[in-house]
C-alpha cells in the first residue's frame, strides 16, 4: 500500500493511493481513523481494512493531480535522525567512520510534505540539502534483534534532511539538533510505501537534484548501518512506537563539501528520488 496525508475540507486526512487517485480513508469508512499514525497503531487488521477500500464503489476520491500533500506522518512521537551513515559522506565531511550510529533529532514543526516550501531562515546563510531514506515504525517494541527488527517496520518514505551548516557546525559545541530542526527542515513524502512493496531496503537508488542538476547519486547499500541495525540500536535506547520517523543518513555530494560550496537559495527546487518510493519535490524560498 501507499499511504499519504492530504489536505481535505476537514484538514489533513489519511489517504490510500489507488491508481491516479487518493481515497480519503475516514470519509469512505468513518470507523477508520483519518490519521496515518493511528492507522499504524491499529495493526495488521486495521491496515487490512484500509487495503480493501480500493474495492469500494463509493470510495471518496481526490485526483492525484489535485492532491495537496502533508508529510505522510504529521504527528510522530519521535523524529530520529542518523548522521554520517554513508562512508563517502563521512569522508567528505572530514569525519572518521562512526563505530556506532550518530544520533540527533528534529521536532515535528520541521515536517513538511511534497510540494510544500522549504523556508530559508533569516539567521542562516549556509542551508544545505541531504537526500535520505526514511523508516516509519509500525509496531511498539524494545530490545529488538537483527532477526525480528524488520517486523517492526511499517514502511519507507523519501526524506530530505535540510541543514543549516552555520548553526550545526559553527556554534559553540556544534549544535547539530539546532541546525537541523528549523521549521520546514524535514520534508517527507509524498507517500509512505508499506514494506511489502520494498523487498530490499538496502538496495535502492537514491539521488537529489537541485534545479534539475544531479547533486547526489548513490544507493542505500552504501549505508554503514542498515535498516535492521538501526532499529536494533535505537530500540536498545528507547521504545520504538508506531509512526516514529527515522531519517537514515545521506550519501555524498552535499553542498557544504563542494568547491565552492553550494547552499540552497531563494527560488531553488530540490527533488529527492528513491527507487520505488517516488520523488519528493520542494521549492525553496527565503524567509520574509
C-alpha positions, 0 to 999 in steps of 0.5 A: 500500500501507499499511504499519504496525508492530504489536505481535505475540507476537514484538514489533513486526512489519511489517504490510500493511493489507488491508481491516479487517485487518493481515497480519503480513508475516514470519509469512505469508512468513518470507523477508520481513523483519518490519521496515518499514525493511528492507522499504524497503531491499529495493526495488521487488521486495521491496515487490512481494512484500509487495503480493501477500500480500493474495492469500494464503489463509493470510495471518496476520491481526490485526483492525484493531480489535485492532491495537496500533500502533508508529510505522510506522518504529521504527528510522530512521537519521535523524529530520529535522525542518523548522521554520517551513515554513508562512508563517502559522506563521512569522508567528505565531511572530514569525519572518521567512520562512526563505530556506532550510529550518530544520533540527533533529532528534529521536532515535528514543526520541521515536517513538511510534505511534497510540494510544500516550501522549504523556508530559508531562515533569516539567521542562516546563510549556509542551508544545505540539502541531504537526500535520505531514506526514511523508516516509519515504525509500525509496531511498539517494541524494545530490545529488538534483534537483527532477526525480528527488527524488520517486523517492526517496520511499517514502511519507507518514505523519501526524506530530505534532511535540510541543514543549516551548516552555520548553526550545526557546525559553527556554534559553540559545541556544534549544535547539530539538533539546532541546525537541523530542526528549523521549521520546514527542515524535514520534508517527507513524502509524498507517500509512505510505501508499506514494506511489502512493496520494498523487498530490499531496503538496502538496495535502492537508488537514491539521488537529489537534484537541485534545479534539475542538476544531479547533486547526489547519486548513490544507493542505500547499500552504501549505508554503514548501518542498515535498516535492521541495525538501526532499529536494533540500536535505537530500540536498545535506547528507547521504545520504538512506537508506531509512526516514529520517523527515522531519517537514515543518513545521506550519501555524498555530494552535499553542498557544504563539501563542494568547491565552492560550496553550494547552499540552497537559495531563494527560488531553488527546487530540490527533488529527492528520488528513491527507487520505488518510493517516488520523488519528493519535490520542494521549492525553496524560498527565503524567509520574509 
